């Protein structure tokens, strides 16, 4: 009997690695001697580099970069081979790097992510994958572009680095000093959202509130983003603002499409390919995955959708262990997930569930394996 454990993190409580350890303990108790393989999983946001590094290996490169509010921090990217690197936007421009504060959405910069890309380009890497989940920014990727040499000028001809609230002050964009290495490099963007750059489904109105934008600020940010979009579309020659995924990471998707000729790919499927997940599950009997909350969004290019895709190819059963279930959770069954179990074993407040996350997870894992053992007995 071989079990493959590939859960996403329960944000703020249990990491993917912690869950794998608990699952291995439970499996050993209920199925003594069973083979278990753990595959840490992330969906393109915080923890993506560590998840890939833990399974596929590589070499970590540390850099000093600018955080979302302009402070100097250390971040790292993953060197996969002589020509390829993985850059995680959350390392330099992530929402977890700064405290949540009203107004932050208009003040944060993606400059640090540009610094990571710049370092990789200077070191000769020509295949760059950028995971853009978990960002703190709404600057349209302007900060990232500035780090790569693009110049932004206001109406007085003064150069500046725009943030979300100053996008409308851009009078002219000069891309003539964009690093020459960009054109020689293949950019892949790990992106699990399909939002356009503008409008009710765009970067500002959908993701701005999560980053501290209030209703009044949203209007200003959207006005600035529309102005910015018109300027970059003159340079790239097409309506990048309408492209699927252009609104990802506060418009970082649009900047990478317009200036780096990037291609957008599913984050989870890209990660699973990087760690050679198909080979890992080739001789497995069962896959166990999960995430903090399973709902209708879980079937839209997220972890469960990616795991189920590979499982269906090999006709493998998949169980999901989650902190909770929300509206539309049943849609994951069509993705290749066979059943869902939640960790809560009685009515409780969220605070209690978070405080007891490890004990609840351990108990649920044991219950799940007991049910599995009973099912095997019935089959016999």
Helices and strands as residue ranges (DSSP letters): E 2-5, H 16-30, E 35-38, H 48-56, E 59-66, E 72-79, E 84-88, H 89-93, G 95-97, G 104-106, H 111-122, E 127-131, H 142-147, E 151-153, G 164-169, E 172-174, G 180-184, E 186-190, H 203-207, G 208-211, H 215-236, G 240-242, G 248-251, H 252-260, E 263-265, H 267-274, H 277-280, E 286-289, E 293-294, G 296-299, H 303-313, E 317-322, E 324-325, G 329-335, E 339-342, H 350-355, H 357-379
